[in-house]
Amino acid sequence: MLPSPESGWPCARIWRVWNPAGYGYSFTGTYERMKEGQEGLVEAAIIAIVLVILSLAAILESFRQPLIILVTLPLALVGMLWALFAAGKSLEIFVLMGGVMLIGIVVNNAILIMDGFNELVKKGIERHQAMTDAACQRFRPIAMITLAAVLGMLPLAFGQGIGAELRNACGIASAGGILVSGVLTLILMPVLYNLFTRDS
């Protein structure tokens, strides 16, 4: 940002030329299209989250359990940013598209845990113990799903060829989001459930 004419800087005359009274400026072209694309992805992400909540609420017949499941979404964001930082990549439009895609993927691990929890509760096991047991019992399928998803992203992350550099960041971010979310979901879901339902 340039200093104002009142600051006494030598470039005050340039400031008056660039910003005459009654005029302003705005960025157009590529920047404008990029901003529109980002706004569209934000809208898509909000719609995806709402649809996931409504679908899970209808399937699980509960509004509390879908909210616990949505804890995995910030975990995916942490994994995406960590992977981008480790690989030296920047946050691009393709990475944002991958983030929207992950909304429907990373919740699968939490759904498996919650489904196991409901089965154990029906058998008469105490609810807090059921959540811990469900996370332990679902470790193997979650590990297999996470490993398969990460391996499936590796060709996108390390692909070579024409235009591959535009897609590499998306693959790296998606693999990192799936991996971190899969690992932390097993730990945080029982902890958060016990924390927020301590008196129930």
N, C-alpha and C positions, 0 to 999 in steps of 0.2 A: 504494500500500500504506500503510495506517495505521500509526502508531507503536505499539509495545507499551506496556502499562500501566507497565512498569518504566522507560520513558524519561522520565517526569515531565512529559509533554505535557499540556495542559489537556483534551485529548479522551480521556484514559485511561478516564474513566468511560463514554464512548460506546463505546470499544473493548470494555469488559466487557459492555455491554448487547448489542452485536452478536455477540460471540464468547464466550458463557458457557462455562464448563467442561463438557466432554462433548458439545458441539455443533460442527457445522461448516457449511459452505455449499458450494453448487455451482450452476453456471449451467445452466438448463434452457430449454425452449421453442425459440425460433429458434436460439439458440447451439448447443443440443444437436443439432438437425437439421443445422445447418451443419457441425458437427464430424463427424457421421456421413457426410455427403456428401463431405467432404474425404478421409476414410479410404477411402471407396469408390473415389474417383478415384485415390488412390495405389495401391490394389490393381489397378485397371484398367491403370494405367501400367506397373506391374511385369509384369503378364501380357502386355501388348502388347510390351514390350521382349523378354521371353523368347520369345514367338512369332516376333518378327522375327529374333532370333538363330538359332532353330532352322530357320526357313524359309530364311534366307540360307545357313546351313551346309549344308543339304540341296541347295540349288541350286548353290552355288559349290564344294561338296565340300571345304570348309576351315573351320576354326574361327578362324584368324587373320584372314582377310579380313573376316568379319562384325564382328569387334571393331574393326577399322580403320574400317569403315563407320559404326559406332555413334558415332564421334567427332562426327558431325554433330548428334547430339541435344543436347549442351551448347551448341553453336553456336545452335541454335534457341531455347534458353532465354535466352541472351544477347540475341538479337534481340527476343524477346518483352518482356523487362524494359526494354530500351532504348526500344522503341516505346511502352510504357505510360508510361515516365517522360517521353518527349518530348510525349506527348499529354495528360499530366496525369491519367491514369486510374489506378485502383487495381487490385490483384490480387483478382479476384472468382471466384466459382464457375464462371461461364461462361468466364473466361479459363483456368481449370484444365482445363475440358472441351476447350477449343481446344488446349491443350498436349498432352493425350492424343491428340487427333486428329492433331497434327503428327508424332507418332512414326512413323506410317505414310507420311507425305508427304515429310519432309525427307531420308529415307534414299535416295530415288530418285536424287538427283544423285550421291551416292557410289556407288550401284550402277552407274550409267552409266560412271563413271570406272573402277571395278574391272572391269567387263566389257571395256572397251577395253584395260585393262592385261593381262587374260588373253589376249586376242586377239594383242596384240603379243608377249607372251612365247612363244606358240605359234609365232610367225614367227621366233623365234630372237633377238629383241632383248634386250639385257641388262636385268635386272629393274628396276633403279633408273631407267635411262633410259626404260624402258617406262612406268613410272608417271608420269613427267614428260610424256612424249609423249601419254599417254592423257588427262591433264588438259587439255592444249592442244587435242587433237582433239575433246574433248567440250564445249568452251566454248560453242559455238553452241547445241546442244540444251539444255544446262543453262540458258543465258540465256533461251531461249524458254520452257522449262518454268517457270522462276522468275517470269518476267514474266507469263505466263498465270495462274499461281496467285495472284500479288499482285493483279493486276487483278480476278480473280474474288472476292477478299476485300474489295475497295473498297466494293461496295454494302452489305455487312454492317458495314463500319467507319464509313461516313458516311451510313447510312440514316436517314431521318426517318419519323416516324409514331408510332403508339401502341406503347409498349414498346420502341422502337428503342434508347433509352439503355441498356437492359439488355444489348443485343447488340453495341453499338459497341465496347466494350473488347475483346471476343472477336475481332472482325474486325481491330482495330488490332494486337493482340498476334500474331494468326496471320500477318498480312501482314508484320509486322516479323520474326518468326521465320523465315518462308520466305525473305525477302530476304537477311537477314544470313547465314543458313545456306548459301544458294545461292552467295553471293559468297565466303565464307570457306572453303567446302568445296574450291573449286578451288585454293586456296593451301595449306591445311593438310594435305590428304591426301598430296600428294607429300612435303611436309616431314616429316610424322610417319612415313611409310613409310620414307623414307631414314634417319630417326633411329633407329627401332627395329629396322631390318634392316641396319644398317651393316656388320655382320660377316658377314652371310649372302651 
